[in-house]
């Protein structure tokens, strides 16, 4: 009998026992984890004795729900009590998790750590050998050659529908390109939870984010645009709100491959034809450490989501945004709260970067500073396993 994902739709990054505690984990915990990984990554493989005899007792403890009628790629619909719908949701969740490079990399690291700690486990020799063999079998599946059809499946097309108070949803189609695996800076090829949540919030309360732009020319710039989800959402939302908008939207990033994928997403959402919206976003390379001089004070609205992965990033972002933002402009930044992994606590570097003595000042005595910070809870079915929520910052000259 093949293993089932039933009972554990959480990503590997939030459901597997911590690597550092593997030596003290029980045989049942390890076997249950291997059963889950086998069902997720090796659905067509015959399970070994360990996996076939295991019965997972892991329960799913969902995050606090906040309504969001968006397909995040991790869940296809809201849960209900219909068994067929639940089964379909489980299949869609498994497909999305299997295609997620972040979760695949996490599982790879976990299996490698398990194999390395095999001798530390307080089980009988036969059980240890069986567990290591199963882990190696699953791990080997990650490196087997795949045919062209499977390679194409590494890219993930995602459909988003963000509701607005008018009842007219904003629809965006995105291509999440596969990560290279060798370049840690190409994370922008994937859509992350913060961009989905920020897009949803803008559509739900556009006046909060764009209420001051009526009948004025506005330059909007997204920093670290990645797949371009935020820019595309803004473009389609404002096209609904304004008949003849005098607005320019630019999606920027420093990574060439990321920007190419972003341009592909823009082209697919705004096909080139005579009726194409004047709000079609543009793309541009932007290095935060060297923003062009001619762009000083040119942006009326800056947007960024989940762009800080090191302390220096927050400082670079602060100085670049201060250079770009016009005196009465607003910078909306959504930072992801991560409670586990290598980026644990990274969100605190944003507040540290905006300490009063470090904030840029203009010639008139205004200080570029955080004006407002709001905690936003993690949305059910949105984001990776290491995400614990978000901070939304409103930043400007004051």
C-alpha positions in Angstrom: 0.0 0.0 0.0 1.4 3.4 -0.9 1.8 6.1 1.6 -0.8 8.9 1.8 -0.5 12.6 2.5 -3.7 12.5 4.5 -3.4 14.2 7.8 -0.4 16.3 6.9 -0.7 19.0 4.4 1.9 21.2 6.1 5.1 21.9 4.2 8.2 19.9 5.2 9.8 23.1 6.6 7.1 23.3 9.3 6.3 19.6 9.9 9.5 17.7 10.0 11.3 17.2 13.4 14.2 19.7 13.8 17.5 18.4 12.4 19.3 19.2 15.6 16.9 17.0 17.6 17.0 14.0 15.3 19.3 12.1 17.7 16.6 12.2 20.4 13.6 11.7 18.2 11.6 8.5 18.6 11.5 5.7 16.0 7.8 6.5 15.4 8.5 10.2 14.8 11.3 9.4 12.2 9.3 6.8 10.5 6.2 9.0 10.3 8.3 11.8 8.8 9.8 9.5 6.2 6.3 8.2 5.3 5.2 11.8 4.6 8.3 12.6 2.5 7.9 9.4 0.6 4.2 10.1 -0.2 5.1 13.7 -1.2 8.2 13.1 -3.4 8.1 9.5 -4.4 4.4 8.8 -5.1 5.1 6.2 -7.7 7.9 4.3 -5.8 7.2 1.1 -4.0 7.7 1.8 -0.3 10.2 -0.1 1.8 9.2 -2.2 4.9 9.6 0.8 7.2 7.4 3.1 5.2 4.7 0.6 4.3 4.2 -0.4 8.0 4.2 3.2 9.2 1.0 5.0 10.1 1.4 8.7 10.4 -0.1 10.2 13.6 0.9 13.8 12.8 -2.0 16.2 13.1 -2.5 19.4 11.2 -2.7 22.4 13.4 -3.6 25.2 11.0 -2.7 28.8 11.5 -5.3 31.2 12.6 -7.5 31.8 9.6 -7.9 35.2 7.9 -10.2 35.3 4.9 -8.4 35.5 1.6 -10.1 34.1 -1.5 -6.8 33.6 -3.3 -5.2 30.5 -4.7 -1.8 30.7 -3.2 -0.4 27.6 -4.8 -0.6 25.7 -1.5 -4.3 25.3 -1.3 -6.9 25.3 -4.1 -10.0 26.3 -2.1 -11.4 26.8 1.4 -11.8 23.6 3.5 -15.3 22.2 3.7 -16.7 18.9 4.9 -17.2 17.3 1.5 -14.8 14.4 1.2 -14.3 14.8 -2.6 -13.4 18.5 -2.3 -11.0 17.7 0.6 -9.3 15.0 -1.5 -9.0 17.3 -4.5 -7.5 20.0 -2.2 -5.0 17.5 -0.9 -3.9 16.6 -4.4 -3.5 20.3 -5.4 -1.6 21.0 -2.2 0.8 18.1 -2.8 1.5 19.2 -6.4 2.3 22.7 -5.3 4.6 21.5 -2.4 6.3 19.0 -4.7 7.1 21.9 -7.1 8.3 24.3 -4.4 12.1 24.6 -4.6 12.3 26.0 -1.1 10.5 23.0 0.5 12.5 20.5 -1.7 15.8 22.1 -0.6 14.6 21.9 3.0 13.7 18.2 2.7 17.0 17.4 1.0 18.9 19.0 3.9 16.7 17.2 6.4 17.3 13.8 4.8 21.0 14.4 4.6 21.1 15.3 8.3 19.1 12.2 9.2 21.6 10.0 7.3 24.6 11.7 9.0 23.0 11.2 12.4 22.1 7.5 11.9 24.5 6.2 14.5 23.2 8.6 17.1 19.7 7.1 17.1 18.9 5.0 20.2 17.2 2.2 18.1 18.2 -1.3 17.5 20.7 -1.8 14.6 18.1 -3.2 12.2 15.8 -0.2 12.7 18.7 2.3 12.2 19.7 0.6 9.0 16.2 0.5 7.7 15.6 4.2 8.4 18.9 5.3 6.8 18.1 3.1 3.8 14.7 4.7 3.4 16.1 8.2 3.8 18.7 7.5 1.1 16.0 6.1 -1.2 13.9 9.2 -1.0 17.0 11.4 -1.3 18.1 9.6 -4.4 14.8 10.4 -6.1 15.7 14.1 -6.0 18.7 13.5 -8.2 17.3 11.1 -10.7 17.0 12.2 -14.3 13.6 13.4 -15.4 12.1 13.6 -18.9 11.3 16.9 -20.6 7.7 16.9 -19.4 8.8 16.7 -15.8 11.2 19.5 -16.4 8.5 21.7 -17.7 6.5 20.9 -14.6 9.2 22.5 -12.4 7.7 25.9 -13.4 4.4 26.7 -11.7 1.6 28.8 -13.2 -0.4 30.4 -10.4 -3.8 32.1 -10.7 -4.8 34.9 -8.3 -8.1 36.6 -7.8 -8.1 39.4 -5.3 -11.6 40.7 -4.4 -12.3 44.4 -4.2 -15.2 46.3 -2.4 -16.8 46.9 -5.8 -17.2 43.2 -6.3 -14.9 43.2 -9.3 -11.9 41.0 -8.6 -8.4 41.7 -9.8 -7.1 38.7 -11.7 -3.4 38.0 -12.1 -1.6 35.0 -13.7 2.0 34.4 -12.8 4.8 32.1 -13.8 6.9 30.9 -10.9 10.1 29.9 -12.6 12.3 27.1 -11.1 15.3 28.3 -9.0 18.7 27.6 -10.4 19.8 25.8 -7.2 23.2 27.4 -7.5 22.4 31.1 -7.2 20.9 32.2 -3.8 20.0 35.6 -5.2 17.4 34.3 -7.6 14.7 33.8 -5.0 12.6 36.5 -6.9 11.8 33.8 -9.4 9.2 32.6 -6.9 6.1 34.3 -5.5 6.4 34.7 -1.7 3.7 35.0 0.9 4.2 38.7 1.6 3.6 39.8 -2.0 0.3 37.8 -2.0 -0.9 39.3 1.3 0.1 42.9 0.3 -1.7 42.5 -3.0 -4.8 41.3 -1.2 -4.7 44.2 1.3 -4.3 46.8 -1.5 -7.3 45.4 -3.3 -9.4 45.3 -0.2 -8.7 48.9 0.8 -7.3 50.8 -2.2 -8.1 54.2 -0.6 -5.6 53.5 2.1 -2.8 52.9 -0.4 -3.8 55.1 -3.4 -6.4 57.6 -2.1 -4.2 60.7 -2.6 -3.5 60.1 -6.3 -6.7 61.3 -7.9 -6.1 63.6 -10.9 -2.3 63.8 -10.2 0.5 62.3 -12.1 2.0 59.5 -10.0 5.2 57.5 -10.4 4.9 54.1 -8.7 8.0 51.9 -8.2 8.3 48.4 -6.8 11.6 47.5 -5.2 12.7 43.9 -5.5 9.7 43.1 -7.7 10.5 39.4 -8.2 7.7 37.9 -10.2 6.0 41.3 -10.4 2.8 40.2 -8.5 2.5 43.5 -6.6 3.1 45.7 -9.7 0.6 43.7 -11.8 -2.0 43.9 -9.1 -1.6 47.6 -8.7 -1.8 48.1 -12.5 -5.0 46.2 -12.8 -6.5 47.6 -9.6 -5.9 51.2 -10.7 -7.1 50.6 -14.2 -10.5 49.6 -12.6 -10.5 52.8 -10.4 -9.4 55.5 -12.9 -10.7 56.0 -16.4 -7.7 57.9 -17.8 -4.9 57.4 -15.2 -1.8 59.5 -15.3 0.2 56.8 -13.6 3.5 55.1 -14.4 4.4 51.8 -12.8 7.9 50.4 -12.8 8.9 46.9 -11.5 12.6 46.9 -10.5 15.0 44.2 -9.5 18.8 43.8 -9.5 18.8 40.2 -10.8 18.7 39.9 -14.6 17.0 36.4 -14.7 14.4 37.5 -12.2 13.6 40.6 -14.2 13.3 38.6 -17.4 10.7 36.4 -15.7 8.9 39.5 -14.4 8.7 40.9 -18.0 7.3 37.5 -19.1 4.6 37.8 -16.5 3.8 41.4 -17.5 3.5 40.4 -21.2 1.1 37.6 -20.3 -1.1 39.8 -18.2 -0.9 42.8 -20.6 -0.7 41.4 -24.1 0.5 43.9 -26.7 -2.5 45.1 -28.6 -4.3 48.5 -29.4 -6.6 48.1 -26.4 -3.8 47.4 -24.0 -4.0 49.4 -20.8 -1.8 52.5 -20.5 -1.0 51.2 -17.0 1.1 48.3 -18.3 4.1 48.1 -15.9 7.7 48.6 -17.1 10.7 46.8 -15.8 14.1 48.2 -14.9 17.4 47.0 -13.3 18.0 48.8 -10.0 20.9 48.3 -7.6 19.9 49.6 -4.2 23.5 50.5 -3.4 23.8 52.8 -6.5 20.4 54.3 -7.4 20.7 56.6 -10.4 21.1 60.2 -9.6 18.4 61.3 -12.1 15.8 59.3 -10.2 16.2 61.3 -7.0 12.8 62.2 -5.4 11.0 60.9 -8.5 8.7 58.3 -7.0 5.4 59.2 -5.3 4.8 55.7 -4.1 7.3 52.9 -3.4 6.3 49.3 -2.7 8.3 46.3 -1.5 7.5 42.9 0.0 9.8 40.3 1.6 13.0 41.8 0.3 15.2 41.8 3.4 17.3 38.7 3.9 20.4 40.2 5.6 21.0 43.2 7.9 22.7 45.1 5.2 19.7 44.7 2.9 17.5 46.8 5.3 20.1 49.6 5.3 20.5 49.5 1.5 16.7 49.5 1.1 16.4 52.5 3.5 19.0 54.6 1.6 17.7 53.7 -1.8 14.1 54.4 -0.9 15.1 57.8 0.7 16.9 58.7 -2.6 13.9 57.7 -4.8 10.9 59.0 -2.7 9.4 62.4 -3.3 8.9 64.7 -0.3 5.2 63.9 0.1 5.5 60.3 -1.1 4.8 57.1 0.8 6.9 53.8 1.0 4.9 50.7 1.9 7.1 47.9 3.0 5.9 44.4 4.0 8.6 42.4 5.9 8.1 38.7 6.6 8.4 37.4 10.2 10.4 34.2 10.3 10.6 32.2 13.5 12.8 29.4 12.3 15.7 28.7 10.0 18.6 30.9 8.8 16.4 34.0 8.5 14.9 33.8 11.9 14.4 37.3 13.3 15.5 39.0 10.1 12.4 41.3 10.3 14.0 43.1 13.3 16.8 44.5 11.0 14.2 46.8 9.5 13.5 48.6 12.7 17.2 48.6 13.5 18.0 50.3 10.2 15.5 53.0 10.9 17.0 54.0 14.3 16.7 57.8 14.5 20.4 58.4 14.3 20.7 56.3 11.1 17.8 57.8 9.2 18.6 60.0 6.2 17.6 63.7 6.4 16.9 66.1 3.6 18.0 69.7 3.3 14.8 71.0 5.0 15.2 69.0 8.1 12.8 66.2 7.3 13.7 62.7 8.4 13.1 59.5 6.4 11.5 57.3 9.1 8.9 54.7 9.9 5.5 56.4 10.4 3.5 53.3 11.2 4.0 49.6 11.8 1.2 47.1 11.7 1.3 43.3 12.4 -0.5 41.2 9.7 -1.2 37.6 10.6 -0.2 34.7 8.4 -3.0 33.8 6.0 -4.2 30.2 5.8 -2.7 28.4 2.8 -0.4 31.3 2.0 3.4 31.4 2.2 6.1 29.0 3.3 6.4 27.0 6.5 8.9 29.4 8.1 6.6 32.4 7.8 5.0 33.5 11.0 3.2 36.6 9.9 4.2 40.0 8.5 5.0 43.6 9.5 3.5 46.3 7.2 5.5 49.5 7.4 4.4 53.0 6.2 7.6 55.0 5.7 8.0 58.6 4.6 9.5 62.0 5.2 8.4 63.5 8.5 
